[in-house]
């Protein structure tokens, strides 16, 4: 095992207020393509064009067709060992919270309890008029675009490009980052703000920065203290085993 794993495991063993910040890469091994990875549904529906608030408001029927196809393409996905490793760290008392940019609910499905979602959750829809929230279901395909009983337009409960992030998520994650002693960054390209600012805030507050990614990012070149290179479904379980080993 190399030095990066030893340093990362030692930091986590001492940690009292560790947080994880995850992006699309943590779900790649579950079969959900990342935006910047090749292939998958994003080739057919470039997110910068389709997943925008103006695309939704101007052409809600086209948007909903894209959204139903997206749901079909990720139907039945399961958490992978990277999600399980983060849930295990929380259970061991070594991780306070996961802050995620993902909308796939896989951290919760793996057993993580405190999950702060920056971009909402694709499992839910919301009425733009009355605010009623419900689970996404096949019934929504009966009329396109779907409308609420109040006749308002229904939208997936996710943050589209051009929308505000939830103020609650921003305040909670900023408070966690300012007090963090360790931050584990997993599978994020450091390109999407303000989520990319959280690890920087934590570093400024004195946190030890662990990063798990298949390739170096802007974080690696600036703030990372221990870089675990490779698929997170392999690197994170190894790290958890080392933390357990050191604790026993
Ligand atoms: P991104 O697509 O920009 O970057 C993904 C990162 O993951 C890259 O740095 C890549 O090297 C890394 N990666 C790929 N496979 C990996 C693996 N097996 N293990 C470790 N790292 C791996 O994703 P982003 O930074 O999260 O930002 C894009 C936006 O896309 C986010 O805002 C998010 O909301 C959205 N998104 C979400 C999902 C999802 O919910 N699963 C999927 C695609 C995109």
Boltz pocket constraint, residues with backbone or C-beta under 6 A from the ligand:
constraints:
  - pocket:
      binder: B
      contacts: [[A, 22], [A, 23], [A, 24], [A, 25], [A, 26], [A, 27], [A, 28], [A, 29], [A, 32], [A, 33], [A, 34], [A, 35], [A, 36], [A, 37], [A, 101], [A, 102], [A, 103], [A, 104], [A, 119], [A, 186], [A, 187], [A, 188], [A, 189], [A, 190], [A, 191], [A, 192], [A, 212], [A, 213], [A, 214], [A, 215], [A, 217], [A, 230], [A, 231], [A, 232], [A, 233]]
      max_distance: 6.0
